[in-house]
Amino acid sequence: MAERTGLVQAQHRAGEAAVQTAYSAFIKHTQDCPPCRKTGADCAKAAGLRKAYRDAKDQAVAA
């Protein structure tokens, strides 16, 4: 596979950054949220953050 350069590389990095940002937000929330920690189930906010992470990951893979 050819090395990504220029605009393609920038798009790839932006996609990866979006995935990492969304994942970090989800993990931070679940560590700080008592209901998420105690029950092991996602609260409504965690569910939204998980969806944002999955959407970002899907977007990055599709690009």
Rosetta constraint file for C-alpha pairs under 8 A:
AtomPair CA 4 CA 8 HARMONIC 5.90 0.50
AtomPair CA 4 CA 9 HARMONIC 4.98 0.50
AtomPair CA 5 CA 9 HARMONIC 4.83 0.50
AtomPair CA 5 CA 10 HARMONIC 7.68 0.50
AtomPair CA 6 CA 10 HARMONIC 6.30 0.50
AtomPair CA 7 CA 11 HARMONIC 6.12 0.50
AtomPair CA 8 CA 12 HARMONIC 6.17 0.50
AtomPair CA 9 CA 13 HARMONIC 6.15 0.50
AtomPair CA 10 CA 14 HARMONIC 6.11 0.50
AtomPair CA 11 CA 15 HARMONIC 6.15 0.50
AtomPair CA 11 CA 63 HARMONIC 7.95 0.50
AtomPair CA 12 CA 16 HARMONIC 6.20 0.50
AtomPair CA 12 CA 60 HARMONIC 7.13 0.50
AtomPair CA 12 CA 63 HARMONIC 7.43 0.50
AtomPair CA 13 CA 17 HARMONIC 6.00 0.50
AtomPair CA 14 CA 18 HARMONIC 6.18 0.50
AtomPair CA 15 CA 19 HARMONIC 6.33 0.50
AtomPair CA 15 CA 56 HARMONIC 7.21 0.50
AtomPair CA 15 CA 57 HARMONIC 7.84 0.50
AtomPair CA 15 CA 59 HARMONIC 7.25 0.50
AtomPair CA 15 CA 60 HARMONIC 4.85 0.50
AtomPair CA 16 CA 20 HARMONIC 6.21 0.50
AtomPair CA 16 CA 57 HARMONIC 7.92 0.50
AtomPair CA 16 CA 60 HARMONIC 6.53 0.50
AtomPair CA 17 CA 21 HARMONIC 6.03 0.50
AtomPair CA 18 CA 22 HARMONIC 6.12 0.50
AtomPair CA 18 CA 56 HARMONIC 6.15 0.50
AtomPair CA 19 CA 23 HARMONIC 6.07 0.50
AtomPair CA 19 CA 53 HARMONIC 6.02 0.50
AtomPair CA 19 CA 56 HARMONIC 5.16 0.50
AtomPair CA 19 CA 57 HARMONIC 5.48 0.50
AtomPair CA 19 CA 60 HARMONIC 7.46 0.50
AtomPair CA 20 CA 24 HARMONIC 5.95 0.50
AtomPair CA 21 CA 25 HARMONIC 6.21 0.50
AtomPair CA 22 CA 26 HARMONIC 6.31 0.50
AtomPair CA 22 CA 49 HARMONIC 6.89 0.50
AtomPair CA 22 CA 50 HARMONIC 7.86 0.50
AtomPair CA 22 CA 52 HARMONIC 6.28 0.50
AtomPair CA 22 CA 53 HARMONIC 4.74 0.50
AtomPair CA 22 CA 56 HARMONIC 7.23 0.50
AtomPair CA 23 CA 27 HARMONIC 6.18 0.50
AtomPair CA 23 CA 49 HARMONIC 7.89 0.50
AtomPair CA 23 CA 50 HARMONIC 7.51 0.50
AtomPair CA 23 CA 53 HARMONIC 5.43 0.50
AtomPair CA 24 CA 28 HARMONIC 5.96 0.50
AtomPair CA 25 CA 29 HARMONIC 6.08 0.50
AtomPair CA 25 CA 49 HARMONIC 6.92 0.50
AtomPair CA 26 CA 30 HARMONIC 6.26 0.50
AtomPair CA 26 CA 46 HARMONIC 6.23 0.50
AtomPair CA 26 CA 49 HARMONIC 5.17 0.50
AtomPair CA 26 CA 50 HARMONIC 6.00 0.50
AtomPair CA 26 CA 53 HARMONIC 7.51 0.50
AtomPair CA 27 CA 31 HARMONIC 6.20 0.50
AtomPair CA 28 CA 32 HARMONIC 6.24 0.50
AtomPair CA 29 CA 33 HARMONIC 5.79 0.50
AtomPair CA 29 CA 46 HARMONIC 6.70 0.50
AtomPair CA 30 CA 34 HARMONIC 7.95 0.50
AtomPair CA 30 CA 36 HARMONIC 5.44 0.50
AtomPair CA 30 CA 37 HARMONIC 6.32 0.50
AtomPair CA 30 CA 42 HARMONIC 7.63 0.50
AtomPair CA 30 CA 46 HARMONIC 6.64 0.50
AtomPair CA 31 CA 36 HARMONIC 7.55 0.50
AtomPair CA 31 CA 37 HARMONIC 6.38 0.50
AtomPair CA 32 CA 37 HARMONIC 7.65 0.50
AtomPair CA 33 CA 37 HARMONIC 6.20 0.50
AtomPair CA 34 CA 38 HARMONIC 5.88 0.50
AtomPair CA 35 CA 39 HARMONIC 5.85 0.50
AtomPair CA 35 CA 40 HARMONIC 7.65 0.50
AtomPair CA 35 CA 41 HARMONIC 7.67 0.50
AtomPair CA 35 CA 42 HARMONIC 7.90 0.50
AtomPair CA 35 CA 43 HARMONIC 6.82 0.50
AtomPair CA 36 CA 40 HARMONIC 5.27 0.50
AtomPair CA 36 CA 41 HARMONIC 5.48 0.50
AtomPair CA 36 CA 42 HARMONIC 5.39 0.50
AtomPair CA 36 CA 43 HARMONIC 6.02 0.50
AtomPair CA 36 CA 46 HARMONIC 7.75 0.50
AtomPair CA 37 CA 41 HARMONIC 7.81 0.50
AtomPair CA 42 CA 46 HARMONIC 5.16 0.50
AtomPair CA 42 CA 47 HARMONIC 5.54 0.50
AtomPair CA 43 CA 47 HARMONIC 6.14 0.50
AtomPair CA 44 CA 48 HARMONIC 6.38 0.50
AtomPair CA 45 CA 49 HARMONIC 6.26 0.50
AtomPair CA 46 CA 50 HARMONIC 6.00 0.50
AtomPair CA 47 CA 51 HARMONIC 6.19 0.50
AtomPair CA 48 CA 52 HARMONIC 6.21 0.50
AtomPair CA 49 CA 53 HARMONIC 6.23 0.50
AtomPair CA 50 CA 54 HARMONIC 6.23 0.50
AtomPair CA 51 CA 55 HARMONIC 6.01 0.50
AtomPair CA 52 CA 56 HARMONIC 6.09 0.50
AtomPair CA 53 CA 57 HARMONIC 6.12 0.50
AtomPair CA 54 CA 58 HARMONIC 6.05 0.50
AtomPair CA 55 CA 59 HARMONIC 6.06 0.50
AtomPair CA 56 CA 60 HARMONIC 6.12 0.50
AtomPair CA 57 CA 61 HARMONIC 6.23 0.50
AtomPair CA 58 CA 62 HARMONIC 6.14 0.50
AtomPair CA 59 CA 63 HARMONIC 6.29 0.50
